[in-house]
Amino acid sequence: MQVPRPERYAIHKLIIADRRRDGAGSLKASKDREQAAFLVEAMAEDRPDDLSLAYDTAMEAGPRWREHIANSLKRMPDTGKILSAM
């Protein structure tokens, strides 16, 4: 069984929340954002370097990923503050 690295999973959840077919305001998207917020907060305390690397890597992946992450973070100002402080 492969278990994703939590810092990468958190960033993935930010992307997926904005890409949901049923909309970024859906229940599933909300759950994705909640999971991402929880993981980002925990990782910022325990493994900030790993979180920073995962965030930077995602932001360098291209404009679509940056757009999805930014759209999710618009709905999550506290999480956005944590990531921008990294």
LUMMISE-285767 format. One record per atom (N, C-alpha, C): residue in three letters; chain; atom name; x, y, z. Coordinates in nm, 4 decimals, padded with zeros to 6 digits. Each point is the difference from the previous one (the first is absolute). Layout:
<sites>
<resn = ALA; chain = A; name = CA; u = X; v = Y; w = Z>;
...
</sites>
This chain:
<sites>
<resn = MET; chain = A; name = N; u = 00.0840; v = -00.1158; w = 00.0000>;
<resn = MET; chain = A; name = CA; u = -00.0840; v = 00.1158; w = 00.0000>;
<resn = MET; chain = A; name = C; u = 00.0898; v = 00.1237; w = 00.0000>;
<resn = GLN; chain = A; name = N; u = -00.0344; v = 00.0944; w = -00.0836>;
<resn = GLN; chain = A; name = CA; u = 00.0724; v = 00.1260; w = -00.0019>;
<resn = GLN; chain = A; name = C; u = -00.0815; v = 00.1053; w = 00.0741>;
<resn = VAL; chain = A; name = N; u = 00.0662; v = 00.0692; w = 00.0884>;
<resn = VAL; chain = A; name = CA; u = -00.0638; v = 00.1071; w = 00.0749>;
<resn = VAL; chain = A; name = C; u = 00.0645; v = 00.1306; w = -00.0445>;
<resn = PRO; chain = A; name = N; u = -00.0807; v = 00.0973; w = -00.0425>;
<resn = PRO; chain = A; name = CA; u = 00.0587; v = 00.1254; w = -00.0484>;
<resn = PRO; chain = A; name = C; u = 00.0653; v = 00.0785; w = 00.1136>;
<resn = ARG; chain = A; name = N; u = 00.1021; v = 00.0758; w = -00.0354>;
<resn = ARG; chain = A; name = CA; u = 00.0634; v = 00.0888; w = 00.0972>;
<resn = ARG; chain = A; name = C; u = -00.1031; v = 00.1057; w = 00.0382>;
<resn = PRO; chain = A; name = N; u = -00.0190; v = 00.0269; w = 00.1281>;
<resn = PRO; chain = A; name = CA; u = -00.1074; v = 00.0907; w = 00.0419>;
<resn = PRO; chain = A; name = C; u = 00.0118; v = 00.1406; w = -00.0566>;
<resn = GLU; chain = A; name = N; u = 00.1218; v = 00.0500; w = -00.0152>;
<resn = GLU; chain = A; name = CA; u = 00.0149; v = 00.1355; w = -00.0538>;
<resn = GLU; chain = A; name = C; u = -00.0426; v = 00.0066; w = -00.1462>;
<resn = ARG; chain = A; name = N; u = 00.0296; v = -00.1035; w = -00.0758>;
<resn = ARG; chain = A; name = CA; u = -00.0430; v = -00.0043; w = -00.1403>;
<resn = ARG; chain = A; name = C; u = -00.1497; v = -00.0234; w = -00.0108>;
<resn = TYR; chain = A; name = N; u = -00.0521; v = -00.0805; w = 00.0896>;
<resn = TYR; chain = A; name = CA; u = -00.1434; v = -00.0274; w = 00.0023>;
<resn = TYR; chain = A; name = C; u = -00.0783; v = 00.1284; w = 00.0286>;
<resn = ALA; chain = A; name = N; u = 00.0505; v = 00.0823; w = 00.0905>;
<resn = ALA; chain = A; name = CA; u = -00.0662; v = 00.1264; w = 00.0326>;
<resn = ALA; chain = A; name = C; u = -00.0075; v = 00.0907; w = -00.1226>;
<resn = ILE; chain = A; name = N; u = 00.1089; v = 00.0111; w = -00.0719>;
<resn = ILE; chain = A; name = CA; u = 00.0025; v = 00.0833; w = -00.1201>;
<resn = ILE; chain = A; name = C; u = -00.0915; v = -00.0587; w = -00.1073>;
<resn = HIS; chain = A; name = N; u = 00.0018; v = -00.1316; w = -00.0123>;
<resn = HIS; chain = A; name = CA; u = -00.0884; v = -00.0688; w = -00.0940>;
<resn = HIS; chain = A; name = C; u = -00.1469; v = 00.0319; w = 00.0305>;
<resn = LYS; chain = A; name = N; u = -00.0356; v = 00.0016; w = 00.1275>;
<resn = LYS; chain = A; name = CA; u = -00.1375; v = 00.0293; w = 00.0392>;
<resn = LYS; chain = A; name = C; u = -00.0397; v = 00.1422; w = -00.0387>;
<resn = LEU; chain = A; name = N; u = 00.0950; v = 00.0944; w = 00.0056>;
<resn = LEU; chain = A; name = CA; u = -00.0294; v = 00.1366; w = -00.0436>;
<resn = LEU; chain = A; name = C; u = -00.0335; v = 00.0032; w = -00.1485>;
<resn = ILE; chain = A; name = N; u = 00.0749; v = -00.0760; w = -00.0772>;
<resn = ILE; chain = A; name = CA; u = -00.0221; v = -00.0046; w = -00.1451>;
<resn = ILE; chain = A; name = C; u = -00.1333; v = -00.0677; w = -00.0314>;
<resn = ILE; chain = A; name = N; u = -00.0228; v = -00.1144; w = 00.0603>;
<resn = ILE; chain = A; name = CA; u = -00.1212; v = -00.0785; w = -00.0266>;
<resn = ILE; chain = A; name = C; u = -00.1257; v = 00.0752; w = 00.0414>;
<resn = ALA; chain = A; name = N; u = 00.0059; v = 00.0738; w = 00.1101>;
<resn = ALA; chain = A; name = CA; u = -00.1175; v = 00.0740; w = 00.0470>;
<resn = ALA; chain = A; name = C; u = -00.0510; v = 00.0964; w = -00.1064>;
<resn = ASP; chain = A; name = N; u = 00.0908; v = 00.0594; w = -00.0744>;
<resn = ASP; chain = A; name = CA; u = -00.0403; v = 00.0947; w = -00.1041>;
<resn = ASP; chain = A; name = C; u = -00.0397; v = -00.0694; w = -00.1298>;
<resn = ARG; chain = A; name = N; u = 00.0429; v = -00.1232; w = -00.0184>;
<resn = ARG; chain = A; name = CA; u = -00.0275; v = -00.0716; w = -00.1252>;
<resn = ARG; chain = A; name = C; u = -00.1244; v = -00.0873; w = 00.0055>;
<resn = ARG; chain = A; name = N; u = -00.0678; v = -00.0053; w = 00.1121>;
<resn = ARG; chain = A; name = CA; u = -00.1175; v = -00.0868; w = 00.0134>;
<resn = ARG; chain = A; name = C; u = -00.1023; v = 00.0309; w = -00.1083>;
<resn = ARG; chain = A; name = N; u = -00.0504; v = -00.1036; w = -00.0629>;
<resn = ARG; chain = A; name = CA; u = -00.0996; v = 00.0171; w = -00.1071>;
<resn = ARG; chain = A; name = C; u = -00.1296; v = 00.0588; w = 00.0518>;
<resn = ASP; chain = A; name = N; u = -00.0315; v = -00.0298; w = 00.1254>;
<resn = ASP; chain = A; name = CA; u = -00.1237; v = 00.0532; w = 00.0559>;
<resn = ASP; chain = A; name = C; u = 00.0198; v = 00.1394; w = 00.0590>;
<resn = GLY; chain = A; name = N; u = 00.1173; v = 00.0600; w = -00.0221>;
<resn = GLY; chain = A; name = CA; u = 00.0250; v = 00.1383; w = 00.0378>;
<resn = GLY; chain = A; name = C; u = 00.0835; v = 00.0156; w = 00.1250>;
<resn = ALA; chain = A; name = N; u = 00.0699; v = 00.1125; w = 00.0059>;
<resn = ALA; chain = A; name = CA; u = 00.0873; v = 00.0287; w = 00.1134>;
<resn = ALA; chain = A; name = C; u = -00.0783; v = 00.0257; w = 00.1285>;
<resn = GLY; chain = A; name = N; u = -00.1300; v = 00.0240; w = -00.0127>;
<resn = GLY; chain = A; name = CA; u = -00.0833; v = 00.0221; w = 00.1179>;
<resn = GLY; chain = A; name = C; u = -00.0692; v = -00.1256; w = 00.0493>;
<resn = SER; chain = A; name = N; u = 00.0286; v = -00.1125; w = -00.0607>;
<resn = SER; chain = A; name = CA; u = -00.0670; v = -00.1252; w = 00.0370>;
<resn = SER; chain = A; name = C; u = 00.0473; v = -00.0523; w = 00.1358>;
<resn = LEU; chain = A; name = N; u = -00.0756; v = -00.0937; w = 00.0505>;
<resn = LEU; chain = A; name = CA; u = 00.0341; v = -00.0626; w = 00.1281>;
<resn = LEU; chain = A; name = C; u = 00.1350; v = -00.0707; w = -00.0074>;
<resn = LYS; chain = A; name = N; u = 00.0253; v = -00.0697; w = -00.1093>;
<resn = LYS; chain = A; name = CA; u = 00.1277; v = -00.0702; w = -00.0149>;
<resn = LYS; chain = A; name = C; u = 00.1171; v = 00.0985; w = -00.0061>;
<resn = ALA; chain = A; name = N; u = -00.0181; v = 00.1097; w = -00.0709>;
<resn = ALA; chain = A; name = CA; u = 00.1054; v = 00.1013; w = -00.0086>;
<resn = ALA; chain = A; name = C; u = 00.0256; v = 00.0615; w = 00.1372>;
<resn = SER; chain = A; name = N; u = -00.1065; v = 00.0218; w = 00.0747>;
<resn = SER; chain = A; name = CA; u = 00.0133; v = 00.0538; w = 00.1352>;
<resn = SER; chain = A; name = C; u = 00.0784; v = -00.0964; w = 00.0883>;
<resn = LYS; chain = A; name = N; u = -00.0300; v = -00.1278; w = -00.0137>;
<resn = LYS; chain = A; name = CA; u = 00.0722; v = -00.1020; w = 00.0765>;
<resn = LYS; chain = A; name = C; u = 00.1474; v = -00.0021; w = -00.0407>;
<resn = ASP; chain = A; name = N; u = 00.0277; v = 00.0123; w = -00.1289>;
<resn = ASP; chain = A; name = CA; u = 00.1391; v = 00.0052; w = -00.0467>;
<resn = ASP; chain = A; name = C; u = 00.0744; v = 00.1172; w = 00.0636>;
<resn = ARG; chain = A; name = N; u = -00.0659; v = 00.1154; w = 00.0034>;
<resn = ARG; chain = A; name = CA; u = 00.0640; v = 00.1178; w = 00.0592>;
<resn = ARG; chain = A; name = C; u = 00.0212; v = -00.0167; w = 00.1502>;
<resn = GLU; chain = A; name = N; u = -00.0960; v = -00.0613; w = 00.0681>;
<resn = GLU; chain = A; name = CA; u = 00.0158; v = -00.0258; w = 00.1438>;
<resn = GLU; chain = A; name = C; u = 00.1197; v = -00.0913; w = 00.0256>;
<resn = GLN; chain = A; name = N; u = 00.0123; v = -00.1056; w = -00.0789>;
<resn = GLN; chain = A; name = CA; u = 00.1124; v = -00.0912; w = 00.0161>;
<resn = GLN; chain = A; name = C; u = 00.1318; v = 00.0711; w = -00.0275>;
<resn = ALA; chain = A; name = N; u = 00.0033; v = 00.0813; w = -00.1046>;
<resn = ALA; chain = A; name = CA; u = 00.1220; v = 00.0734; w = -00.0337>;
<resn = ALA; chain = A; name = C; u = 00.0368; v = 00.0957; w = 00.1127>;
<resn = ALA; chain = A; name = N; u = -00.0970; v = 00.0719; w = 00.0530>;
<resn = ALA; chain = A; name = CA; u = 00.0263; v = 00.0961; w = 00.1075>;
<resn = ALA; chain = A; name = C; u = 00.0574; v = -00.0701; w = 00.1225>;
<resn = PHE; chain = A; name = N; u = -00.0593; v = -00.1125; w = 00.0364>;
<resn = PHE; chain = A; name = CA; u = 00.0482; v = -00.0759; w = 00.1154>;
<resn = PHE; chain = A; name = C; u = 00.1448; v = -00.0450; w = -00.0214>;
<resn = LEU; chain = A; name = N; u = 00.0269; v = -00.0563; w = -00.1166>;
<resn = LEU; chain = A; name = CA; u = 00.1348; v = -00.0492; w = -00.0287>;
<resn = LEU; chain = A; name = C; u = 00.1021; v = 00.1134; w = -00.0088>;
<resn = VAL; chain = A; name = N; u = -00.0373; v = 00.1100; w = -00.0631>;
<resn = VAL; chain = A; name = CA; u = 00.0923; v = 00.1129; w = -00.0119>;
<resn = VAL; chain = A; name = C; u = 00.0356; v = 00.0529; w = 00.1394>;
<resn = GLU; chain = A; name = N; u = -00.0995; v = 00.0147; w = 00.0845>;
<resn = GLU; chain = A; name = CA; u = 00.0261; v = 00.0504; w = 00.1346>;
<resn = GLU; chain = A; name = C; u = 00.0925; v = -00.0953; w = 00.0769>;
<resn = ALA; chain = A; name = N; u = -00.0271; v = -00.1293; w = -00.0070>;
<resn = ALA; chain = A; name = CA; u = 00.0831; v = -00.0974; w = 00.0705>;
<resn = ALA; chain = A; name = C; u = 00.1410; v = -00.0051; w = -00.0575>;
<resn = MET; chain = A; name = N; u = 00.0102; v = -00.0002; w = -00.1319>;
<resn = MET; chain = A; name = CA; u = 00.1316; v = -00.0083; w = -00.0640>;
<resn = MET; chain = A; name = C; u = 00.0818; v = 00.1274; w = 00.0234>;
<resn = ALA; chain = A; name = N; u = -00.0657; v = 00.1139; w = 00.0089>;
<resn = ALA; chain = A; name = CA; u = 00.0709; v = 00.1261; w = 00.0246>;
<resn = ALA; chain = A; name = C; u = 00.0678; v = -00.0021; w = 00.1361>;
<resn = GLU; chain = A; name = N; u = -00.0580; v = -00.0723; w = 00.0933>;
<resn = GLU; chain = A; name = CA; u = 00.0595; v = -00.0109; w = 00.1337>;
<resn = GLU; chain = A; name = C; u = 00.1063; v = -00.1096; w = 00.0062>;
<resn = ASP; chain = A; name = N; u = -00.0303; v = -00.1153; w = -00.0572>;
<resn = ASP; chain = A; name = CA; u = 00.0871; v = -00.1167; w = 00.0153>;
<resn = ASP; chain = A; name = C; u = 00.1076; v = -00.0130; w = -00.1073>;
<resn = ARG; chain = A; name = N; u = -00.0336; v = 00.0324; w = -00.1233>;
<resn = ARG; chain = A; name = CA; u = 00.0939; v = -00.0193; w = -00.1120>;
<resn = ARG; chain = A; name = C; u = -00.0118; v = 00.1135; w = -00.1005>;
<resn = PRO; chain = A; name = N; u = 00.0308; v = 00.1228; w = 00.0435>;
<resn = PRO; chain = A; name = CA; u = -00.0188; v = 00.1146; w = -00.0887>;
<resn = PRO; chain = A; name = C; u = 00.0853; v = -00.0055; w = -00.1266>;
<resn = ASP; chain = A; name = N; u = 00.1186; v = -00.0570; w = 00.0079>;
<resn = ASP; chain = A; name = CA; u = 00.0850; v = -00.0073; w = -00.1192>;
<resn = ASP; chain = A; name = C; u = -00.0611; v = -00.0908; w = -00.1059>;
<resn = ASP; chain = A; name = N; u = -00.0573; v = -00.1120; w = 00.0429>;
<resn = ASP; chain = A; name = CA; u = -00.0643; v = -00.0913; w = -00.0943>;
<resn = ASP; chain = A; name = C; u = -00.1227; v = 00.0652; w = -00.0637>;
<resn = LEU; chain = A; name = N; u = -00.0776; v = 00.0708; w = 00.0805>;
<resn = LEU; chain = A; name = CA; u = -00.1186; v = 00.0688; w = -00.0520>;
<resn = LEU; chain = A; name = C; u = 00.0409; v = 00.1082; w = -00.0988>;
<resn = SER; chain = A; name = N; u = 00.1004; v = 00.0763; w = 00.0344>;
<resn = SER; chain = A; name = CA; u = 00.0477; v = 00.1060; w = -00.0886>;
<resn = SER; chain = A; name = C; u = 00.0471; v = -00.0554; w = -00.1339>;
<resn = LEU; chain = A; name = N; u = 00.0724; v = -00.1102; w = 00.0045>;
<resn = LEU; chain = A; name = CA; u = 00.0486; v = -00.0631; w = -00.1229>;
<resn = LEU; chain = A; name = C; u = -00.1166; v = -00.0485; w = -00.0866>;
<resn = ALA; chain = A; name = N; u = -00.0980; v = -00.0629; w = 00.0618>;
<resn = ALA; chain = A; name = CA; u = -00.1163; v = -00.0494; w = -00.0749>;
<resn = ALA; chain = A; name = C; u = -00.0779; v = 00.1158; w = -00.0627>;
<resn = TYR; chain = A; name = N; u = -00.0157; v = 00.1069; w = 00.0742>;
<resn = TYR; chain = A; name = CA; u = -00.0718; v = 00.1181; w = -00.0510>;
<resn = TYR; chain = A; name = C; u = 00.0768; v = 00.0636; w = -00.1150>;
<resn = ASP; chain = A; name = N; u = 00.1298; v = 00.0200; w = 00.0183>;
<resn = ASP; chain = A; name = CA; u = 00.0828; v = 00.0596; w = -00.1055>;
<resn = ASP; chain = A; name = C; u = -00.0002; v = -00.0856; w = -00.1263>;
<resn = THR; chain = A; name = N; u = 00.0094; v = -00.1300; w = 00.0171>;
<resn = THR; chain = A; name = CA; u = -00.0003; v = -00.0923; w = -00.1139>;
<resn = THR; chain = A; name = C; u = -00.1315; v = 00.0103; w = -00.0768>;
<resn = ALA; chain = A; name = N; u = -00.1104; v = 00.0050; w = 00.0714>;
<resn = ALA; chain = A; name = CA; u = -00.1307; v = 00.0115; w = -00.0649>;
<resn = ALA; chain = A; name = C; u = -00.0140; v = 00.1340; w = -00.0725>;
<resn = MET; chain = A; name = N; u = 00.0493; v = 00.1054; w = 00.0606>;
<resn = MET; chain = A; name = CA; u = -00.0110; v = 00.1323; w = -00.0617>;
<resn = MET; chain = A; name = C; u = 00.0869; v = 00.0114; w = -00.1253>;
<resn = GLU; chain = A; name = N; u = 00.1047; v = -00.0790; w = -00.0063>;
<resn = GLU; chain = A; name = CA; u = 00.0871; v = -00.0005; w = -00.1176>;
<resn = GLU; chain = A; name = C; u = -00.0492; v = -00.0942; w = -00.1094>;
<resn = ALA; chain = A; name = N; u = -00.1012; v = -00.0793; w = 00.0310>;
<resn = ALA; chain = A; name = CA; u = -00.0482; v = -00.1009; w = -00.0945>;
<resn = ALA; chain = A; name = C; u = -00.0712; v = 00.0606; w = -00.1204>;
<resn = GLY; chain = A; name = N; u = -00.0447; v = 00.1217; w = 00.0131>;
<resn = GLY; chain = A; name = CA; u = -00.0648; v = 00.0631; w = -00.1139>;
<resn = GLY; chain = A; name = C; u = -00.1157; v = 00.0879; w = 00.0400>;
<resn = PRO; chain = A; name = N; u = -00.0507; v = 00.0757; w = -00.0958>;
<resn = PRO; chain = A; name = CA; u = -00.1051; v = 00.0977; w = 00.0302>;
<resn = PRO; chain = A; name = C; u = -00.1327; v = -00.0618; w = 00.0445>;
<resn = ARG; chain = A; name = N; u = -00.0337; v = -00.1162; w = -00.0500>;
<resn = ARG; chain = A; name = CA; u = -00.1284; v = -00.0624; w = 00.0390>;
<resn = ARG; chain = A; name = C; u = 00.0006; v = -00.0373; w = 00.1477>;
<resn = TRP; chain = A; name = N; u = 00.1098; v = -00.0610; w = 00.0454>;
<resn = TRP; chain = A; name = CA; u = 00.0082; v = -00.0358; w = 00.1415>;
<resn = TRP; chain = A; name = C; u = -00.0022; v = 00.1251; w = 00.0858>;
<resn = ARG; chain = A; name = N; u = 00.0748; v = 00.1036; w = -00.0401>;
<resn = ARG; chain = A; name = CA; u = 00.0005; v = 00.1254; w = 00.0770>;
<resn = ARG; chain = A; name = C; u = -00.1408; v = 00.0583; w = 00.0086>;
<resn = GLU; chain = A; name = N; u = -00.0715; v = -00.0064; w = -00.1107>;
<resn = GLU; chain = A; name = CA; u = -00.1366; v = 00.0529; w = -00.0023>;
<resn = GLU; chain = A; name = C; u = -00.0916; v = -00.0770; w = 00.0944>;
<resn = HIS; chain = A; name = N; u = 00.0056; v = -00.1315; w = -00.0040>;
<resn = HIS; chain = A; name = CA; u = -00.0852; v = -00.0814; w = 00.0872>;
<resn = HIS; chain = A; name = C; u = 00.0341; v = 00.0228; w = 00.1472>;
<resn = ILE; chain = A; name = N; u = 00.1278; v = 00.0063; w = 00.0312>;
<resn = ILE; chain = A; name = CA; u = 00.0425; v = 00.0239; w = 00.1384>;
<resn = ILE; chain = A; name = C; u = -00.0479; v = 00.1379; w = 00.0450>;
<resn = ALA; chain = A; name = N; u = 00.0199; v = 00.1003; w = -00.0831>;
<resn = ALA; chain = A; name = CA; u = -00.0425; v = 00.1365; w = 00.0347>;
<resn = ALA; chain = A; name = C; u = -00.1506; v = 00.0083; w = 00.0214>;
<resn = ASN; chain = A; name = N; u = -00.0763; v = -00.0664; w = -00.0855>;
<resn = ASN; chain = A; name = CA; u = -00.1458; v = 00.0015; w = 00.0144>;
<resn = ASN; chain = A; name = C; u = -00.0443; v = -00.0631; w = 00.1318>;
<resn = SER; chain = A; name = N; u = 00.0634; v = -00.1094; w = 00.0369>;
<resn = SER; chain = A; name = CA; u = -00.0345; v = -00.0636; w = 00.1278>;
<resn = SER; chain = A; name = C; u = 00.0401; v = 00.0893; w = 00.1168>;
<resn = LEU; chain = A; name = N; u = 00.1183; v = 00.0595; w = -00.0086>;
<resn = LEU; chain = A; name = CA; u = 00.0480; v = 00.0825; w = 00.1110>;
<resn = LEU; chain = A; name = C; u = -00.0811; v = 00.1288; w = 00.0171>;
<resn = LYS; chain = A; name = N; u = -00.0690; v = 00.0446; w = -00.1045>;
<resn = LYS; chain = A; name = CA; u = -00.0890; v = 00.1155; w = 00.0136>;
<resn = LYS; chain = A; name = C; u = -00.1098; v = -00.0297; w = 00.1010>;
<resn = ARG; chain = A; name = N; u = -00.0404; v = -00.1251; w = 00.0090>;
<resn = ARG; chain = A; name = CA; u = -00.1037; v = -00.0420; w = 00.0937>;
<resn = ARG; chain = A; name = C; u = 00.0588; v = -00.0385; w = 00.1355>;
<resn = MET; chain = A; name = N; u = 00.1340; v = 00.0040; w = 00.0113>;
<resn = MET; chain = A; name = CA; u = 00.0694; v = -00.0475; w = 00.1199>;
<resn = MET; chain = A; name = C; u = 00.1090; v = 00.0998; w = 00.0409>;
<resn = PRO; chain = A; name = N; u = -00.0367; v = 00.1199; w = 00.0432>;
<resn = PRO; chain = A; name = CA; u = 00.1023; v = 00.1010; w = 00.0267>;
<resn = PRO; chain = A; name = C; u = 00.1015; v = -00.0402; w = 00.1065>;
<resn = ASP; chain = A; name = N; u = -00.0413; v = -00.0719; w = 00.1029>;
<resn = ASP; chain = A; name = CA; u = 00.0971; v = -00.0401; w = 00.1036>;
<resn = ASP; chain = A; name = C; u = 00.1041; v = -00.0972; w = -00.0552>;
<resn = THR; chain = A; name = N; u = -00.0444; v = -00.0928; w = -00.0813>;
<resn = THR; chain = A; name = CA; u = 00.0925; v = -00.0952; w = -00.0619>;
<resn = THR; chain = A; name = C; u = 00.0921; v = 00.0721; w = -00.0981>;
<resn = GLY; chain = A; name = N; u = -00.0551; v = 00.0940; w = -00.0733>;
<resn = GLY; chain = A; name = CA; u = 00.0805; v = 00.0794; w = -00.0922>;
<resn = GLY; chain = A; name = C; u = 00.1086; v = 00.0765; w = 00.0725>;
<resn = LYS; chain = A; name = N; u = -00.0312; v = 00.0551; w = 00.1168>;
<resn = LYS; chain = A; name = CA; u = 00.0994; v = 00.0722; w = 00.0788>;
<resn = LYS; chain = A; name = C; u = 00.1127; v = -00.0926; w = 00.0441>;
<resn = ILE; chain = A; name = N; u = -00.0348; v = -00.1204; w = 00.0397>;
<resn = ILE; chain = A; name = CA; u = 00.1037; v = -00.0964; w = 00.0426>;
<resn = ILE; chain = A; name = C; u = 00.0923; v = -00.0309; w = -00.1158>;
<resn = LEU; chain = A; name = N; u = -00.0573; v = -00.0286; w = -00.1157>;
<resn = LEU; chain = A; name = CA; u = 00.0823; v = -00.0368; w = -00.1147>;
<resn = LEU; chain = A; name = C; u = 00.0825; v = 00.1177; w = -00.0527>;
<resn = SER; chain = A; name = N; u = -00.0564; v = 00.1188; w = 00.0034>;
<resn = SER; chain = A; name = CA; u = 00.0762; v = 00.1148; w = -00.0518>;
<resn = SER; chain = A; name = C; u = 00.1126; v = 00.0399; w = 00.0955>;
<resn = ALA; chain = A; name = N; u = -00.0094; v = -00.0391; w = 00.1245>;
<resn = ALA; chain = A; name = CA; u = 00.1062; v = 00.0303; w = 00.0958>;
<resn = ALA; chain = A; name = C; u = 00.1155; v = -00.0996; w = -00.0077>;
<resn = MET; chain = A; name = N; u = -00.0162; v = -00.1041; w = -00.0791>;
<resn = MET; chain = A; name = CA; u = 00.1040; v = -00.1041; w = -00.0075>;
<resn = MET; chain = A; name = C; u = 00.1183; v = 00.0478; w = -00.0803>;
</sites>
